[in-house]
Amino acid sequence: MLKRFADSWSRYRKYRATVWELGGLNDRELADLGIPRADIPRLAREAVR
């Protein structure tokens, strides 16, 4: 059970770091990457899978 919690916590931290990093980019930088701002949460979820 503790390992499962640790794994969940680790995935959550990676999710938040991804959202933070992408959220820090301006709209032009996101457009250069082909990422709409609305897709940031979905991309972060996919990154931790």
PyMOL Python script that loads the backbone (N, CA, C, O; Angstrom):
from pymol import cmd

cmd.read_pdbstr("""\
ATOM      1  N   MET A   1       0.822  -1.181   0.000  1.00  0.00           N
ATOM      2  CA  MET A   1       0.000   0.000   0.000  1.00  0.00           C
ATOM      3  C   MET A   1       0.876   1.258   0.000  1.00  0.00           C
ATOM      4  O   MET A   1       0.561   2.232  -0.683  1.00  0.00           O
ATOM      5  N   LEU A   2       1.945   1.239   0.745  1.00  0.00           N
ATOM      6  CA  LEU A   2       2.837   2.393   0.803  1.00  0.00           C
ATOM      7  C   LEU A   2       3.490   2.632  -0.559  1.00  0.00           C
ATOM      8  O   LEU A   2       3.649   3.778  -0.979  1.00  0.00           O
ATOM      9  N   LYS A   3       3.867   1.556  -1.246  1.00  0.00           N
ATOM     10  CA  LYS A   3       4.470   1.698  -2.567  1.00  0.00           C
ATOM     11  C   LYS A   3       3.471   2.320  -3.538  1.00  0.00           C
ATOM     12  O   LYS A   3       3.841   3.160  -4.358  1.00  0.00           O
ATOM     13  N   ARG A   4       2.218   1.914  -3.447  1.00  0.00           N
ATOM     14  CA  ARG A   4       1.203   2.474  -4.336  1.00  0.00           C
ATOM     15  C   ARG A   4       1.038   3.979  -4.089  1.00  0.00           C
ATOM     16  O   ARG A   4       0.912   4.762  -5.031  1.00  0.00           O
ATOM     17  N   PHE A   5       1.042   4.366  -2.827  1.00  0.00           N
ATOM     18  CA  PHE A   5       0.948   5.783  -2.489  1.00  0.00           C
ATOM     19  C   PHE A   5       2.163   6.541  -3.030  1.00  0.00           C
ATOM     20  O   PHE A   5       2.026   7.623  -3.601  1.00  0.00           O
ATOM     21  N   ALA A   6       3.343   5.966  -2.847  1.00  0.00           N
ATOM     22  CA  ALA A   6       4.566   6.616  -3.331  1.00  0.00           C
ATOM     23  C   ALA A   6       4.539   6.759  -4.852  1.00  0.00           C
ATOM     24  O   ALA A   6       4.947   7.791  -5.385  1.00  0.00           O
ATOM     25  N   ASP A   7       4.064   5.738  -5.548  1.00  0.00           N
ATOM     26  CA  ASP A   7       3.964   5.807  -7.007  1.00  0.00           C
ATOM     27  C   ASP A   7       2.964   6.882  -7.431  1.00  0.00           C
ATOM     28  O   ASP A   7       3.227   7.642  -8.363  1.00  0.00           O
ATOM     29  N   SER A   8       1.829   6.945  -6.756  1.00  0.00           N
ATOM     30  CA  SER A   8       0.818   7.959  -7.070  1.00  0.00           C
ATOM     31  C   SER A   8       1.361   9.356  -6.819  1.00  0.00           C
ATOM     32  O   SER A   8       1.144  10.267  -7.619  1.00  0.00           O
ATOM     33  N   TRP A   9       2.061   9.523  -5.719  1.00  0.00           N
ATOM     34  CA  TRP A   9       2.636  10.828  -5.384  1.00  0.00           C
ATOM     35  C   TRP A   9       3.674  11.241  -6.433  1.00  0.00           C
ATOM     36  O   TRP A   9       3.730  12.403  -6.836  1.00  0.00           O
ATOM     37  N   SER A  10       4.476  10.304  -6.861  1.00  0.00           N
ATOM     38  CA  SER A  10       5.491  10.584  -7.863  1.00  0.00           C
ATOM     39  C   SER A  10       4.838  11.003  -9.190  1.00  0.00           C
ATOM     40  O   SER A  10       5.275  11.966  -9.822  1.00  0.00           O
ATOM     41  N   ARG A  11       3.801  10.282  -9.605  1.00  0.00           N
ATOM     42  CA  ARG A  11       3.097  10.646 -10.837  1.00  0.00           C
ATOM     43  C   ARG A  11       2.456  12.020 -10.713  1.00  0.00           C
ATOM     44  O   ARG A  11       2.475  12.795 -11.669  1.00  0.00           O
ATOM     45  N   TYR A  12       1.891  12.334  -9.557  1.00  0.00           N
ATOM     46  CA  TYR A  12       1.278  13.637  -9.342  1.00  0.00           C
ATOM     47  C   TYR A  12       2.323  14.747  -9.457  1.00  0.00           C
ATOM     48  O   TYR A  12       2.069  15.777 -10.082  1.00  0.00           O
ATOM     49  N   ARG A  13       3.484  14.542  -8.861  1.00  0.00           N
ATOM     50  CA  ARG A  13       4.550  15.550  -8.924  1.00  0.00           C
ATOM     51  C   ARG A  13       5.019  15.762 -10.359  1.00  0.00           C
ATOM     52  O   ARG A  13       5.276  16.897 -10.761  1.00  0.00           O
ATOM     53  N   LYS A  14       5.133  14.688 -11.136  1.00  0.00           N
ATOM     54  CA  LYS A  14       5.527  14.814 -12.542  1.00  0.00           C
ATOM     55  C   LYS A  14       4.450  15.549 -13.333  1.00  0.00           C
ATOM     56  O   LYS A  14       4.758  16.370 -14.197  1.00  0.00           O
ATOM     57  N   TYR A  15       3.178  15.250 -13.031  1.00  0.00           N
ATOM     58  CA  TYR A  15       2.070  15.930 -13.686  1.00  0.00           C
ATOM     59  C   TYR A  15       2.144  17.427 -13.415  1.00  0.00           C
ATOM     60  O   TYR A  15       2.069  18.231 -14.344  1.00  0.00           O
ATOM     61  N   ARG A  16       2.293  17.810 -12.136  1.00  0.00           N
ATOM     62  CA  ARG A  16       2.335  19.230 -11.769  1.00  0.00           C
ATOM     63  C   ARG A  16       3.543  19.929 -12.389  1.00  0.00           C
ATOM     64  O   ARG A  16       3.442  21.078 -12.820  1.00  0.00           O
ATOM     65  N   ALA A  17       4.681  19.241 -12.436  1.00  0.00           N
ATOM     66  CA  ALA A  17       5.878  19.848 -13.040  1.00  0.00           C
ATOM     67  C   ALA A  17       5.660  20.095 -14.531  1.00  0.00           C
ATOM     68  O   ALA A  17       6.076  21.127 -15.057  1.00  0.00           O
ATOM     69  N   THR A  18       5.014  19.157 -15.209  1.00  0.00           N
ATOM     70  CA  THR A  18       4.743  19.314 -16.636  1.00  0.00           C
ATOM     71  C   THR A  18       3.784  20.467 -16.882  1.00  0.00           C
ATOM     72  O   THR A  18       4.003  21.285 -17.775  1.00  0.00           O
ATOM     73  N   VAL A  19       2.709  20.533 -16.079  1.00  0.00           N
ATOM     74  CA  VAL A  19       1.748  21.639 -16.207  1.00  0.00           C
ATOM     75  C   VAL A  19       2.450  22.965 -15.947  1.00  0.00           C
ATOM     76  O   VAL A  19       2.223  23.938 -16.666  1.00  0.00           O
ATOM     77  N   TRP A  20       3.288  23.012 -14.942  1.00  0.00           N
ATOM     78  CA  TRP A  20       3.997  24.245 -14.589  1.00  0.00           C
ATOM     79  C   TRP A  20       4.923  24.683 -15.718  1.00  0.00           C
ATOM     80  O   TRP A  20       4.954  25.856 -16.089  1.00  0.00           O
ATOM     81  N   GLU A  21       5.674  23.732 -16.258  1.00  0.00           N
ATOM     82  CA  GLU A  21       6.617  24.065 -17.334  1.00  0.00           C
ATOM     83  C   GLU A  21       5.888  24.552 -18.584  1.00  0.00           C
ATOM     84  O   GLU A  21       6.236  25.593 -19.142  1.00  0.00           O
ATOM     85  N   LEU A  22       4.885  23.807 -19.021  1.00  0.00           N
ATOM     86  CA  LEU A  22       4.162  24.210 -20.224  1.00  0.00           C
ATOM     87  C   LEU A  22       3.349  25.477 -19.981  1.00  0.00           C
ATOM     88  O   LEU A  22       3.235  26.323 -20.868  1.00  0.00           O
ATOM     89  N   GLY A  23       2.792  25.608 -18.796  1.00  0.00           N
ATOM     90  CA  GLY A  23       2.019  26.795 -18.465  1.00  0.00           C
ATOM     91  C   GLY A  23       2.868  28.054 -18.423  1.00  0.00           C
ATOM     92  O   GLY A  23       2.345  29.159 -18.570  1.00  0.00           O
ATOM     93  N   GLY A  24       4.146  27.904 -18.228  1.00  0.00           N
ATOM     94  CA  GLY A  24       5.048  29.040 -18.187  1.00  0.00           C
ATOM     95  C   GLY A  24       5.425  29.570 -19.559  1.00  0.00           C
ATOM     96  O   GLY A  24       5.991  30.657 -19.680  1.00  0.00           O
ATOM     97  N   LEU A  25       5.112  28.803 -20.590  1.00  0.00           N
ATOM     98  CA  LEU A  25       5.414  29.256 -21.950  1.00  0.00           C
ATOM     99  C   LEU A  25       4.355  30.249 -22.408  1.00  0.00           C
ATOM    100  O   LEU A  25       3.193  30.154 -22.011  1.00  0.00           O
ATOM    101  N   ASN A  26       4.754  31.194 -23.238  1.00  0.00           N
ATOM    102  CA  ASN A  26       3.762  32.123 -23.770  1.00  0.00           C
ATOM    103  C   ASN A  26       3.057  31.477 -24.967  1.00  0.00           C
ATOM    104  O   ASN A  26       3.467  30.418 -25.440  1.00  0.00           O
ATOM    105  N   ASP A  27       2.011  32.114 -25.443  1.00  0.00           N
ATOM    106  CA  ASP A  27       1.194  31.534 -26.514  1.00  0.00           C
ATOM    107  C   ASP A  27       1.984  31.305 -27.798  1.00  0.00           C
ATOM    108  O   ASP A  27       1.734  30.340 -28.519  1.00  0.00           O
ATOM    109  N   ARG A  28       2.916  32.172 -28.077  1.00  0.00           N
ATOM    110  CA  ARG A  28       3.724  32.003 -29.287  1.00  0.00           C
ATOM    111  C   ARG A  28       4.632  30.773 -29.178  1.00  0.00           C
ATOM    112  O   ARG A  28       4.766  30.012 -30.137  1.00  0.00           O
ATOM    113  N   GLU A  29       5.251  30.581 -28.017  1.00  0.00           N
ATOM    114  CA  GLU A  29       6.108  29.410 -27.816  1.00  0.00           C
ATOM    115  C   GLU A  29       5.288  28.125 -27.903  1.00  0.00           C
ATOM    116  O   GLU A  29       5.727  27.139 -28.495  1.00  0.00           O
ATOM    117  N   LEU A  30       4.111  28.141 -27.317  1.00  0.00           N
ATOM    118  CA  LEU A  30       3.244  26.963 -27.412  1.00  0.00           C
ATOM    119  C   LEU A  30       2.845  26.698 -28.860  1.00  0.00           C
ATOM    120  O   LEU A  30       2.826  25.549 -29.303  1.00  0.00           O
ATOM    121  N   ALA A  31       2.526  27.760 -29.596  1.00  0.00           N
ATOM    122  CA  ALA A  31       2.154  27.601 -31.006  1.00  0.00           C
ATOM    123  C   ALA A  31       3.319  27.023 -31.807  1.00  0.00           C
ATOM    124  O   ALA A  31       3.109  26.201 -32.699  1.00  0.00           O
ATOM    125  N   ASP A  32       4.535  27.444 -31.498  1.00  0.00           N
ATOM    126  CA  ASP A  32       5.712  26.895 -32.181  1.00  0.00           C
ATOM    127  C   ASP A  32       5.826  25.392 -31.951  1.00  0.00           C
ATOM    128  O   ASP A  32       6.298  24.657 -32.819  1.00  0.00           O
ATOM    129  N   LEU A  33       5.393  24.945 -30.781  1.00  0.00           N
ATOM    130  CA  LEU A  33       5.424  23.515 -30.457  1.00  0.00           C
ATOM    131  C   LEU A  33       4.172  22.781 -30.947  1.00  0.00           C
ATOM    132  O   LEU A  33       4.107  21.552 -30.908  1.00  0.00           O
ATOM    133  N   GLY A  34       3.193  23.540 -31.402  1.00  0.00           N
ATOM    134  CA  GLY A  34       1.949  22.937 -31.877  1.00  0.00           C
ATOM    135  C   GLY A  34       1.043  22.501 -30.740  1.00  0.00           C
ATOM    136  O   GLY A  34       0.285  21.541 -30.883  1.00  0.00           O
ATOM    137  N   ILE A  35       1.112  23.197 -29.611  1.00  0.00           N
ATOM    138  CA  ILE A  35       0.342  22.831 -28.427  1.00  0.00           C
ATOM    139  C   ILE A  35      -0.637  23.951 -28.087  1.00  0.00           C
ATOM    140  O   ILE A  35      -0.214  25.052 -27.734  1.00  0.00           O
ATOM    141  N   PRO A  36      -1.935  23.684 -28.189  1.00  0.00           N
ATOM    142  CA  PRO A  36      -2.902  24.670 -27.704  1.00  0.00           C
ATOM    143  C   PRO A  36      -2.878  24.705 -26.177  1.00  0.00           C
ATOM    144  O   PRO A  36      -2.707  23.667 -25.538  1.00  0.00           O
ATOM    145  N   ARG A  37      -3.046  25.872 -25.595  1.00  0.00           N
ATOM    146  CA  ARG A  37      -2.991  26.008 -24.133  1.00  0.00           C
ATOM    147  C   ARG A  37      -4.002  25.087 -23.446  1.00  0.00           C
ATOM    148  O   ARG A  37      -3.729  24.569 -22.364  1.00  0.00           O
ATOM    149  N   ALA A  38      -5.151  24.883 -24.059  1.00  0.00           N
ATOM    150  CA  ALA A  38      -6.187  24.043 -23.463  1.00  0.00           C
ATOM    151  C   ALA A  38      -5.771  22.570 -23.370  1.00  0.00           C
ATOM    152  O   ALA A  38      -6.367  21.814 -22.603  1.00  0.00           O
ATOM    153  N   ASP A  39      -4.770  22.157 -24.131  1.00  0.00           N
ATOM    154  CA  ASP A  39      -4.319  20.760 -24.128  1.00  0.00           C
ATOM    155  C   ASP A  39      -3.264  20.462 -23.073  1.00  0.00           C
ATOM    156  O   ASP A  39      -2.863  19.309 -22.920  1.00  0.00           O
ATOM    157  N   ILE A  40      -2.810  21.462 -22.348  1.00  0.00           N
ATOM    158  CA  ILE A  40      -1.737  21.255 -21.367  1.00  0.00           C
ATOM    159  C   ILE A  40      -2.103  20.188 -20.331  1.00  0.00           C
ATOM    160  O   ILE A  40      -1.292  19.291 -20.102  1.00  0.00           O
ATOM    161  N   PRO A  41      -3.278  20.233 -19.691  1.00  0.00           N
ATOM    162  CA  PRO A  41      -3.585  19.178 -18.710  1.00  0.00           C
ATOM    163  C   PRO A  41      -3.599  17.771 -19.315  1.00  0.00           C
ATOM    164  O   PRO A  41      -3.128  16.817 -18.695  1.00  0.00           O
ATOM    165  N   ARG A  42      -4.143  17.651 -20.526  1.00  0.00           N
ATOM    166  CA  ARG A  42      -4.186  16.336 -21.176  1.00  0.00           C
ATOM    167  C   ARG A  42      -2.776  15.836 -21.476  1.00  0.00           C
ATOM    168  O   ARG A  42      -2.471  14.665 -21.250  1.00  0.00           O
ATOM    169  N   LEU A  43      -1.929  16.706 -21.977  1.00  0.00           N
ATOM    170  CA  LEU A  43      -0.551  16.315 -22.283  1.00  0.00           C
ATOM    171  C   LEU A  43       0.200  15.926 -21.010  1.00  0.00           C
ATOM    172  O   LEU A  43       1.006  14.995 -21.017  1.00  0.00           O
ATOM    173  N   ALA A  44      -0.064  16.635 -19.936  1.00  0.00           N
ATOM    174  CA  ALA A  44       0.595  16.305 -18.662  1.00  0.00           C
ATOM    175  C   ALA A  44       0.142  14.934 -18.164  1.00  0.00           C
ATOM    176  O   ALA A  44       0.953  14.155 -17.664  1.00  0.00           O
ATOM    177  N   ARG A  45      -1.140  14.641 -18.297  1.00  0.00           N
ATOM    178  CA  ARG A  45      -1.637  13.305 -17.898  1.00  0.00           C
ATOM    179  C   ARG A  45      -0.978  12.216 -18.728  1.00  0.00           C
ATOM    180  O   ARG A  45      -0.574  11.182 -18.197  1.00  0.00           O
ATOM    181  N   GLU A  46      -0.871  12.450 -20.035  1.00  0.00           N
ATOM    182  CA  GLU A  46      -0.232  11.463 -20.908  1.00  0.00           C
ATOM    183  C   GLU A  46       1.251  11.284 -20.568  1.00  0.00           C
ATOM    184  O   GLU A  46       1.793  10.187 -20.703  1.00  0.00           O
ATOM    185  N   ALA A  47       1.891  12.345 -20.134  1.00  0.00           N
ATOM    186  CA  ALA A  47       3.319  12.282 -19.805  1.00  0.00           C
ATOM    187  C   ALA A  47       3.602  11.387 -18.613  1.00  0.00           C
ATOM    188  O   ALA A  47       4.683  10.804 -18.528  1.00  0.00           O
ATOM    189  N   VAL A  48       2.667  11.265 -17.701  1.00  0.00           N
ATOM    190  CA  VAL A  48       2.929  10.462 -16.497  1.00  0.00           C
ATOM    191  C   VAL A  48       2.455   9.024 -16.634  1.00  0.00           C
ATOM    192  O   VAL A  48       2.633   8.231 -15.709  1.00  0.00           O
ATOM    193  N   ARG A  49       1.864   8.674 -17.748  1.00  0.00           N
ATOM    194  CA  ARG A  49       1.434   7.281 -17.961  1.00  0.00           C
ATOM    195  C   ARG A  49       2.565   6.412 -18.396  1.00  0.00           C
ATOM    196  O   ARG A  49       2.375   5.216 -18.619  1.00  0.00           O
TER     197      ARG A  49
END
""", "prot")
cmd.dss("prot")
cmd.show_as("cartoon", "prot")
cmd.util.cbc("prot")
cmd.orient("prot")
